[in-house]
Amino acid sequence: MTTTQTVLVTGAASGIGRACAARLLDQGHEVVAMDVNGEALAAALRPEGSRLMLQQCDVSQAQSCADAIAAAIARFGKVDALIHWAAIHSSTFWTDLGADEFNRVLSTNVTGSFLIAQAAGLHMKTRGKGAIVLASSTSMLAGSTGGQTGSGGAAYVASKAAIIGLVRSLANALGRYGVRVNAVAPGVVDTPMIGGYSAEHRAAQPARVPLGRIGSPDEIADVGCFLISHESRYIHGETIIVNGGANFG
Ligand SMILES: NC(=O)c1ccc[n+]([C@@H]2O[C@H](COP(=O)([O-])OP(=O)(O)OC[C@H]3O[C@@H](n4cnc5c(N)ncnc54)[C@H](O)[C@@H]3O)[C@@H](O)[C@H]2O)c1
């Protein structure tokens, strides 16, 4: 059953978020594509039809989140769903990792996830329906060293682990209002976020995945789209791993 929805997509200037916005437009939905980088957003998605709105938004700032929701409601009259992909990466090795870098990553990835979910959730609560999807990462299960590999360091991994608790808490709070909250935890995906991987680390990735390759942005975006769909209506408070079967040993 396909119902047309008004969907906020963060991180829409790049990678998974861009693929997600494009997929939702293909499916006939109204899309508010959001990113902190307004120029990149305008270059990534062309508002050819009236169903796409581009909205600059820094999810780490409460006012920016509130303004974005208000602008979306002014344009489309409502927000049915939020798919929040925006995040920053950090591969700083633990011995070099200071409070400033740690807090920078948590501010965008954790506080930002909360603030945009809070702003959307308040609107959905008054409507008595809605769906929110946040982005974790399977690095939160295995950990990762960062440093010369270019993989996520302790700050990034901790930020993605925090999403699980955030999803559970928001799910507990919002379920009674008909608002579902879930997360997607991707494995390694071919986007600019892994552009800092060393050549060796990048080359080693497919062999770690039983399906024999790293993920594409579309393959992750599709799960986000599923989690706001009618077909996922009884999935709530979950973090869905999407990583081609890679184990975490
Ligand atoms: N690519 C991977 O291998 C991978 C693996 C696991 C999880 N993830 C997660 O998937 C999500 C999408 O990752 P991606 O690979 O598409 O990343 P990406 O770097 O390609 O895109 C991230 C986007 O977020 C935007 N952004 C950053 N800070 C922002 C802010 N404060 N406010 C609004 N927008 C902001 C950036 O401008 C960028 O357009 C992220 O949450 C990431 O942690 C990615």
The ligand as a MOL file (V3000), in Angstrom:
LIG
                    3D

  0  0  0     0  0            999 V3000
M  V30 BEGIN CTAB
M  V30 COUNTS 44 48 0 0 0
M  V30 BEGIN ATOM
M  V30 1 N 28.9100 5.7400 4.4220 0
M  V30 2 C 29.0520 4.7920 5.3200 0
M  V30 3 O 29.8920 3.8680 5.1950 0
M  V30 4 C 28.1670 4.7650 6.5530 0
M  V30 5 C 28.2390 3.6390 7.3970 0
M  V30 6 C 27.4490 3.5960 8.5310 0
M  V30 7 C 26.5980 4.6460 8.8390 0
M  V30 8 N 26.5460 5.7400 8.0050 0 CHG=1
M  V30 9 C 25.6480 6.8030 8.4000 0
M  V30 10 O 24.7430 7.0850 7.3400 0
M  V30 11 C 24.4010 8.4710 7.3400 0
M  V30 12 C 24.6380 9.0730 5.9650 0
M  V30 13 O 26.0310 8.9540 5.6810 0
M  V30 14 P 26.6550 9.2440 4.2400 0
M  V30 15 O 27.6550 8.1890 4.0240 0
M  V30 16 O 25.5920 9.4610 3.2580 0 CHG=-1
M  V30 17 O 27.4460 10.6040 4.5770 0
M  V30 18 P 27.8620 11.8380 3.6410 0
M  V30 19 O 29.0750 12.4050 4.2860 0
M  V30 20 O 27.9250 11.4290 2.2170 0
M  V30 21 O 26.6310 12.8600 3.8330 0
M  V30 22 C 26.3620 13.4490 5.0770 0
M  V30 23 C 25.5880 14.7380 4.8360 0
M  V30 24 O 25.2370 15.2990 6.1060 0
M  V30 25 C 25.3780 16.7060 6.0180 0
M  V30 26 N 25.5680 17.2860 7.3520 0
M  V30 27 C 26.6660 17.2340 8.1300 0
M  V30 28 N 26.4740 17.9340 9.2510 0
M  V30 29 C 25.2290 18.4350 9.1950 0
M  V30 30 C 24.4470 19.2540 10.0580 0
M  V30 31 N 24.9410 19.7190 11.2260 0
M  V30 32 N 23.1790 19.5720 9.7010 0
M  V30 33 C 22.6730 19.1270 8.5140 0
M  V30 34 N 23.3720 18.3820 7.6350 0
M  V30 35 C 24.6370 18.0210 7.9820 0
M  V30 36 C 26.6110 16.9030 5.1300 0
M  V30 37 O 26.6700 18.2120 4.6050 0
M  V30 38 C 26.4130 15.8170 4.0930 0
M  V30 39 O 25.6960 16.2990 2.9650 0
M  V30 40 C 25.2440 9.1130 8.4530 0
M  V30 41 O 24.4600 9.2140 9.6200 0
M  V30 42 C 26.3640 8.1130 8.6570 0
M  V30 43 O 26.9070 8.1750 9.9720 0
M  V30 44 C 27.3050 5.8150 6.8670 0
M  V30 END ATOM
M  V30 BEGIN BOND
M  V30 1 1 1 2
M  V30 2 2 2 3
M  V30 3 1 2 4
M  V30 4 1 4 5
M  V30 5 2 4 44
M  V30 6 2 5 6
M  V30 7 1 6 7
M  V30 8 2 7 8
M  V30 9 1 8 9
M  V30 10 1 8 44
M  V30 11 1 9 10
M  V30 12 1 9 42
M  V30 13 1 10 11
M  V30 14 1 11 12
M  V30 15 1 11 40
M  V30 16 1 12 13
M  V30 17 1 13 14
M  V30 18 2 14 15
M  V30 19 1 14 16
M  V30 20 1 14 17
M  V30 21 1 17 18
M  V30 22 2 18 19
M  V30 23 1 18 20
M  V30 24 1 18 21
M  V30 25 1 21 22
M  V30 26 1 22 23
M  V30 27 1 23 24
M  V30 28 1 23 38
M  V30 29 1 24 25
M  V30 30 1 25 26
M  V30 31 1 25 36
M  V30 32 1 26 27
M  V30 33 1 26 35
M  V30 34 2 27 28
M  V30 35 1 28 29
M  V30 36 1 29 30
M  V30 37 2 29 35
M  V30 38 1 30 31
M  V30 39 2 30 32
M  V30 40 1 32 33
M  V30 41 2 33 34
M  V30 42 1 34 35
M  V30 43 1 36 37
M  V30 44 1 36 38
M  V30 45 1 38 39
M  V30 46 1 40 41
M  V30 47 1 40 42
M  V30 48 1 42 43
M  V30 END BOND
M  V30 END CTAB
M  END
